Each structure stands twice: as C-alpha cells, then as structure tokens.
C-alpha cells in the first residue's frame, strides 16, 4: 500500500489552457498532483487537479 500526503506531492502545471469564468478578470491556472503515475499500476492512475479561483472546468458546464 502507498500512503500519500498531498502536501508532499509536487504541484505541476496541468496540460491545456485554463479558462476564465464569465466576468472573472483575474489570472487563472490549473495544476496537477499525480498520486499514482501512469504505468505504476496495471489498473489505475490517480491525480488531483487543482483549479484556481475564477477558473472553470468543462464537466460542470457540459
């Protein structure tokens, strides 16, 4: 078993451009914290994706 503490996982820029929420004029960005790297498991990979204030993601607006 792998025990992970998010504060110990590097926060790196996520691929693709972050999109602003309508009316938001400040900067936006997305970062990713990879918990299980692709190839580390035969069945799973796992990441936490962090959205800055004012940033949208398409799943909520689909």
C-alpha positions as CSV (number, residue, x, y, z in Angstrom):
1,X,0.0,0.0,0.0
2,X,1.2,3.5,-0.8
3,X,0.5,6.3,1.7
4,X,0.4,9.8,0.2
5,X,0.2,13.2,1.9
6,X,-0.9,15.8,-0.7
7,X,1.4,18.5,0.8
8,X,4.3,16.2,-0.1
9,X,3.2,15.7,-3.8
10,X,4.6,18.2,-6.3
11,X,2.1,20.6,-7.8
12,X,2.9,20.9,-11.5
13,X,1.1,22.9,-14.3
14,X,-1.7,20.8,-15.9
15,X,-1.8,20.4,-19.6
16,X,-4.1,22.7,-21.7
17,X,-5.1,26.2,-21.1
18,X,-7.2,27.2,-18.1
19,X,-10.5,29.0,-19.0
20,X,-11.9,32.0,-17.1
21,X,-15.4,32.0,-15.6
22,X,-17.6,34.6,-17.2
23,X,-17.0,38.0,-15.6
24,X,-13.7,36.9,-14.0
25,X,-10.8,39.2,-14.9
26,X,-8.0,37.8,-12.7
27,X,-5.5,35.2,-13.6
28,X,-6.5,31.5,-13.8
29,X,-4.4,28.3,-13.8
30,X,-4.7,24.6,-13.2
31,X,-2.2,22.4,-11.5
32,X,-1.9,18.6,-11.1
33,X,-0.6,16.5,-8.3
34,X,0.0,12.9,-9.5
35,X,-0.7,10.3,-6.9
36,X,-0.3,7.1,-9.0
37,X,1.8,7.6,-12.1
38,X,0.7,6.1,-15.4
39,X,2.4,2.7,-15.6
40,X,2.8,2.5,-11.8
41,X,-0.3,0.3,-11.6
42,X,-1.7,-2.2,-14.1
43,X,-5.2,-0.9,-13.4
44,X,-5.2,2.7,-12.1
45,X,-3.7,6.1,-12.3
46,X,-4.7,8.9,-10.0
47,X,-4.2,12.7,-9.9
48,X,-5.6,15.6,-8.1
49,X,-6.3,18.6,-10.4
50,X,-6.5,22.0,-8.7
51,X,-8.4,24.9,-10.2
52,X,-7.5,28.5,-9.2
53,X,-10.2,31.0,-8.3
54,X,-12.2,32.1,-11.3
55,X,-11.3,29.0,-13.4
56,X,-13.9,26.8,-14.9
57,X,-13.8,23.1,-16.0
58,X,-15.9,21.8,-18.8
59,X,-17.5,19.0,-16.8
60,X,-19.5,21.5,-14.7
61,X,-20.6,23.3,-17.9
62,X,-21.3,20.4,-20.2
